[in-house]
Amino acid sequence: MDRHLVDLLQRNGQTSYAELSKAVGLAVSSVNDRVRKLVERGVITGYHAHVSPEAAGLDLLAFVFIGWSDPEVAAPFLERIGSEPAVQEAHHVTGQWNYLLKVRVRTTRMLEAFLANVIKAIPGIQRTETLIVLSSAKETMALPTALPDWFK
């Protein structure tokens, strides 16, 4: 039941409790209790508006691999990118790179400035590799709420 509620709320966070109760077959008060408990347990961490990057003028999406060999670089790197609005995601990865960033900016010139003035300005950064996205066939923040058929 909770997974179904989470799935519905991921699709539309503005779904009313009355609509949710119809969809899952519970009373509105029961839906309210379940959603409240999902929030208290940290399953639901917030509600957000999904903004079109193009409408916001952020037409360029890039993935940037970052590499260094000195472990002391990690803390200043994480501190700097943590406050950087252009960085949408930062992932510690395996392989030859330390981190993979998802970055949204307006233009290639802005991306160049981000790399020079933010990333390469951090002492100890040794190398980067940037992939510019031409188009995106799928992009979602929704998490799967059930096991896929291919896993069963």
N, C-alpha and C positions, 0 to 999 in steps of 0.2 A: 504494500500500500504506500509506504513512504517513498519507494523508488518511483512509483507512478506519479506521485505528487511532485517529486523533484524533477522528473522528466517534463511534466507539464509546466512547471515554473521556469525551467531552463528555456523552454520554447517561448514563453511570454510571462515575464515577471509581473505583469500588471493584471494577470488573470484574477478575477474576484474569487473570494472564498465560495460564493454561491455557485459559480461556474465550476470550480474545482470539486465541490461536493457532488454536483451532478455527474461529473466525469468519473469520479471514483466510487460513487454510491454510498457516501457517508453524509451525516448531518454536518451543517456548516460549523457547529460548535466543535465537532470532532476534527474537522479539517483544520480549524483554527488551532486546536491543541497540538495536533501533529506538526503543523508548520512551526509553531512556537518552539516545540521540542527539537525540531531539526535545526533551528537557529541556535538554540541553547547548546546543542551538541557540536556545533561548528560544522555541520554538514552544509547548511546554507550560510554563506558568509556575507551576503549583501545582495542588493538589487541594483542593476546598472542600466543605463540607456546605451544602446549600441549605436554609435555615431559613424556615419559613412566617412571613411578617410578622404575620399575625393571631395565630398561636400566641405570638409574641414581644410581643404587645400593641401592635404598630405598625400600627394599622388605617388611618391616614390617609396617602395617597400624594399628593404635590403636585409640580408642576413650577413652578419659579420662574425667571422671566426677570429678569436683573439688568442695569442700565445705568448708565454714567458717561461723561463726556467727557474727563476728565483721565487720560492714560496712566499717571500715577504711582499711580493707585488699584489697578492690576492686582496688583502684588506683595503689598501688605498683604491684599488680598482673597483671593488664592490661598493665602497663608500661613494666614489665619484659617479658611477653609473646609476646607483640607487636614487639619486636626486635628479637624474637626467630625463626630462619628459619625452625625448625622442626615442628612448629605449623602452619598448613595450614589454619585452621579455628578455631574461638573461638566464642561460642554462649552463651549468657546469657539466662538461661533456668528457667522454672517453676519447682516446686516440691522440693524435698529435697536437690537438688544440686544448686550451684550458676552458674557454667559454665560447658560447654561441649566443649572439645578440640578435633580436628582431628589432629593427629600427625603422621608424617612419619619419620621413622628412618631405620637404616640398620639391626639391630639385637635386640634380647631381652635384651642383655647386654647393648646396647646403650639406649634402652627404660628405663631400670632400672636406668642408670646414669642420664637420662633426669628427671625422677621423683624425684630422690634424690637431684640432684644438681641444678635443675631449679625450679620445682614446690614446693617441700617440703622445699626448702631453703628460700621461701618467708615467712616471719613471719606472723603467724595467720592462715595459711592453716591448717585445722583440719583433713580433710579426703579426700581420693581420691578413685576412683574405675576405673579400667582399663579393657577395652574390647579389645582383640586382634582379628583382622579380619583374618579369615582363607582364604576366597576368596570373591570376589565382583562380583555379578551378574549384577549390573548396577552402573555406576558412570558417572555423567555428570555435566557440568557447564552450559549447555544450559537451558535457562528459557522458559517456555511455552509462546507462542505468541498468542494463541487463547484459548477460553474456551473449556474444554474437553466435549466430548459427554455425559459423566455421570453427568454433572452439568446442562445441558440444561433442 
